Amino acid sequence: MPSRLLYRGLLLGILLAPASILAAADPATEYGKVIRTIRCDCSCHPQSVKTCACGRAAEMRETIAAMIEGTDDGGGMTAAAVIARYVAEHGEQIRIAPPTTGFSLLAWLGPLIGLALGLIAAGALVRHLARSAARTPPGVPAGTSPAETGPLDRDDPYRAKLQRQLEERD
């Protein structure tokens, strides 16, 4: 009986070992996450630590690598911990992109909401113009009603003159 329990425990350990290996953070991927997420705090231009070519970015990359490897006072920090530390020191503006939580979610959803509202407004305008064009009788300028123009006068001298000029032209 004890040997059976021992075998089950050993089998469970063998099955869970790959999961624990995968759960362990790879320093290279953790480093990559951080340098793509953090903005270089130089005054050149807003770029990530990964893409910025200034000397300050090189210093930041070394510091981040030391934090993740554990050679700095951080002691083997994860990417989330390093990012949280930089955010605590410099504020949310140190991130390249705003987080997708809280008020910052508006920065992500605002353009989509604006686009949707613009499309709805454009559709409503097109529908309104199509309806008003269908209601306007032919020969009546847009924006005027038949009550404003009055009835057509067949004996109008200008109308007769226009008719003669059109016939001469053909």
C-alpha positions as CSV (number, residue, x, y, z in Angstrom):
1,M,0.0,0.0,0.0
2,P,2.7,2.6,0.8
3,S,4.5,1.7,-2.4
4,R,1.4,2.3,-4.4
5,L,1.0,5.8,-2.8
6,L,4.7,6.5,-3.5
7,Y,4.2,5.5,-7.1
8,R,1.2,7.8,-7.4
9,G,3.1,10.7,-5.9
10,L,6.0,10.1,-8.1
11,L,3.8,9.9,-11.2
12,L,2.0,13.1,-10.2
13,G,5.4,14.8,-9.7
14,I,6.5,13.8,-13.2
15,L,3.3,15.0,-14.7
16,L,3.4,18.4,-13.0
17,A,7.1,19.0,-13.5
18,P,6.7,20.4,-17.1
19,A,4.0,22.7,-15.8
20,S,6.2,24.1,-13.1
21,I,9.0,24.6,-15.7
22,L,6.7,26.5,-18.0
23,A,5.4,28.5,-15.1
24,A,8.9,29.7,-14.3
25,A,9.5,33.0,-16.0
26,D,12.0,33.1,-18.7
27,P,14.3,36.1,-18.1
28,A,14.6,36.9,-21.8
29,T,10.9,37.1,-22.4
30,E,10.4,39.0,-19.2
31,Y,13.1,41.5,-20.3
32,G,11.4,41.8,-23.7
33,K,8.1,42.5,-22.2
34,V,9.5,45.3,-20.0
35,I,11.6,47.1,-22.7
36,R,8.6,47.1,-25.1
37,T,6.3,48.4,-22.4
38,I,8.4,51.1,-20.7
39,R,9.0,54.5,-22.4
40,C,12.5,55.9,-22.4
41,D,12.6,58.9,-20.0
42,C,15.0,60.9,-22.2
43,S,13.8,64.1,-23.8
44,C,14.5,63.0,-27.3
45,H,11.1,61.7,-28.3
46,P,8.6,59.2,-26.9
47,Q,9.9,55.8,-27.8
48,S,10.1,52.5,-25.9
49,V,13.4,51.6,-24.2
50,K,13.8,48.9,-26.8
51,T,13.7,51.3,-29.8
52,C,15.3,54.4,-28.4
53,A,19.0,54.8,-29.3
54,C,20.0,57.4,-26.7
55,G,22.4,56.7,-23.9
56,R,19.7,56.9,-21.3
57,A,17.8,54.0,-22.9
58,A,21.0,51.9,-22.8
59,E,21.3,52.6,-19.0
60,M,17.6,51.7,-18.5
61,R,18.1,48.5,-20.4
62,E,21.0,47.5,-18.2
63,T,19.0,48.4,-15.1
64,I,16.0,46.4,-16.2
65,A,18.2,43.4,-17.1
66,A,19.7,43.6,-13.6
67,M,16.3,43.8,-12.0
68,I,15.1,40.7,-13.8
69,E,18.2,38.7,-13.3
70,G,18.3,39.5,-9.7
71,T,21.7,41.2,-9.6
72,D,20.2,44.5,-8.6
73,D,18.4,45.2,-5.3
74,G,15.2,43.9,-7.0
75,G,16.2,40.3,-6.6
76,G,14.9,38.5,-9.7
77,M,11.7,40.5,-10.4
78,T,9.0,39.6,-12.9
79,A,8.1,41.8,-15.8
80,A,5.0,43.0,-14.0
81,A,7.0,43.8,-10.9
82,V,9.5,45.8,-12.9
83,I,6.8,47.7,-14.7
84,A,5.0,48.4,-11.5
85,R,8.2,49.7,-10.0
86,Y,8.8,52.1,-12.9
87,V,5.2,53.2,-12.8
88,A,5.5,53.9,-9.0
89,E,8.6,56.0,-9.6
90,H,7.6,57.9,-12.7
91,G,3.8,57.6,-13.0
92,E,1.6,56.1,-15.7
93,Q,3.2,58.3,-18.4
94,I,6.3,55.9,-18.3
95,R,4.2,53.3,-20.2
96,I,4.2,53.4,-24.0
97,A,0.5,52.6,-24.1
98,P,-2.1,53.4,-21.3
99,P,-3.4,50.4,-19.3
100,T,-6.7,48.9,-20.3
101,T,-8.3,49.5,-17.0
102,G,-10.1,52.3,-15.3
103,F,-10.2,55.8,-16.8
104,S,-7.4,54.8,-19.2
105,L,-9.8,52.5,-20.9
106,L,-11.3,55.6,-22.5
107,A,-8.1,56.2,-24.4
108,W,-8.6,52.8,-26.1
109,L,-12.4,53.0,-26.5
110,G,-12.7,56.7,-27.3
111,P,-11.7,56.5,-30.9
112,L,-13.9,53.5,-31.6
113,I,-16.9,55.2,-29.9
114,G,-16.2,58.4,-32.0
115,L,-16.0,56.4,-35.2
116,A,-19.3,54.6,-34.4
117,L,-21.0,57.9,-33.6
118,G,-19.6,59.5,-36.8
119,L,-20.9,56.6,-38.9
120,I,-24.3,56.8,-37.3
121,A,-24.5,60.6,-37.9
122,A,-23.4,60.1,-41.6
123,G,-26.0,57.4,-42.1
124,A,-28.7,59.6,-40.6
125,L,-27.7,62.6,-42.8
126,V,-27.7,60.4,-45.9
127,R,-31.1,59.0,-45.0
128,H,-32.5,62.6,-44.3
129,L,-31.1,63.9,-47.7
130,A,-32.5,60.9,-49.6
131,R,-36.0,61.4,-48.0
132,S,-36.0,65.2,-48.7
133,A,-34.8,64.6,-52.3
134,A,-37.6,62.1,-52.9
135,R,-40.2,64.7,-51.6
136,T,-39.0,67.5,-53.9
137,P,-41.0,67.5,-57.2
138,P,-39.0,67.8,-60.4
139,G,-38.4,71.4,-61.6
140,V,-38.7,72.9,-58.1
141,P,-35.4,74.1,-56.7
142,A,-34.3,72.3,-53.5
143,G,-35.3,74.0,-50.4
144,T,-38.4,75.6,-51.8
145,S,-41.9,74.4,-51.6
146,P,-44.6,74.7,-54.3
147,A,-46.4,77.1,-52.1
148,E,-43.4,79.5,-52.2
149,T,-43.0,79.3,-56.0
150,G,-46.7,79.6,-56.9
151,P,-48.4,77.9,-59.7
152,L,-46.8,77.7,-63.1
153,D,-48.0,80.4,-65.4
154,R,-48.3,79.2,-69.0
155,D,-48.6,82.8,-70.3
156,D,-45.4,84.0,-68.6
157,P,-43.4,86.1,-71.2
158,Y,-40.1,84.9,-69.8
159,R,-41.2,81.3,-70.1
160,A,-42.1,81.9,-73.8
161,K,-38.8,83.7,-74.5
162,L,-36.9,80.8,-72.9
163,Q,-38.8,78.3,-74.9
164,R,-38.1,80.2,-78.2
165,Q,-34.3,80.4,-77.4
166,L,-34.2,76.7,-76.7
167,E,-36.0,75.9,-80.0
168,E,-33.5,78.1,-81.9
169,R,-30.6,76.4,-80.3
170,D,-31.7,72.9,-81.5
